[in-house]
Amino acid sequence: MPENSGVRGVKSAFRTVALLELLAARGDRPTRLDELAEELGVPRSSMYQLLRTLIDCGWVRTDTTGSLYGIGIRALHTGTSYLDSDPRVRAARPFLDEASEALGETIHLARLDGPNVVYLATRESHEYLRTISRVGRRIPAHAGALGKALLAERPDGRLPIPEGPLTPRTANTHTERTTLLADLAGVRERGYAIDREETVTGIAGFGFALRYDSPAVDAISCSVPVVRLGDAHEARVVAVMREIRTKIESVLPPASGAPDWR
């Protein structure tokens, strides 16, 4: 069990968090008591008691038979509260709208969380052919424009990615550290990241780190179906997103007296 600043963690708290994260990761695939107990290495009786407590509190839900479990509605309330209370997300929203209006493509705001990026806000394209993403979605940082834009803000020796082969999302995803590092060198030189069907087949992305933190933890991106991505459109996407990044950075220096969240 991990320790932080010499304070030993509470076992039951870690167990509860691990259970909620597991249920959240399964999405629309509910699971059974035995599967949860085995996955988390918890005695079946202890897992049942924990599930019943979380059901009573609204954090876990069960079906009419009481044999299937999924994430509860309280998780939505908490996640929404995180977004509503974050001044950077709130301040960036009008600029995401501006980018969406100017380009007609899907725009994202995401944050680095360990080896992944998490979507904080999305503006969907109104085109029939578009990429669909949802707030709260997590993808490996090495696998797309958002993540690569943020990884490039860090020294190669301090990247928050796992050792060994990297997990592919498509046939174009980096699976070797050497090719990823070469790509990140290009990101630093260019000033933004490019994802050519590395996260989703048929979709290209352009990611821009927001440098109001050092190193940056937030980034914006524009996703475009490759069938619409001619040279002129790509140049316009990059130009507009550069301008949007500058606008967001200009209004989002850490406010005096605001919490400096870790």
Salt bridges, closest charged atoms under 4 A:
GLU3 OE2 - ARG8 NH1 3.68
ASP34 OD1 - ARG44 NE 2.57
ASP86 OD2 - ARG111 NH1 2.66
ASP97 OD1 - ARG123 NE 2.42
GLU98 OE2 - LYS247 NZ 2.48
GLU105 OE1 - ARG228 NH2 2.57
GLU105 OE2 - HIS233 NE2 2.88
ASP113 OD2 - ARG138 NH1 2.78
GLU153 OE2 - ARG211 NH2 3.00
ASP156 OD1 - ARG188 NH2 2.85
ASP183 OD2 - LYS148 NZ 2.68
ASP183 OD2 - HIS174 NE2 2.77
GLU198 OE1 - LYS148 NZ 2.98
ASP213 OD2 - ARG88 NH1 2.40
ASP218 OD1 - ARG111 NE 2.62
GLU234 OE2 - ARG196 NH2 2.89
GLU243 OE2 - LYS247 NZ 3.49
